[in-house]
């Protein structure tokens, strides 16, 4: 199947979708795939405050100050058990 046929097939499927949230998710997915293909790094698009928060969290993990994943899951299961 050539590119034009694939585009038409995709457009037909998308035209049948009525769910706004699904359409927005598909749009974001396509944007992400295109950005990855072009080599664009999303990091530079993040606000400075978010970048600094992520970097601080990474430093905490480097110093062993994080909470192991299993402990977090156990706490969530215990808290929301019903």
Beta strands, then each sheet from edge to edge (+ up, - down):
end
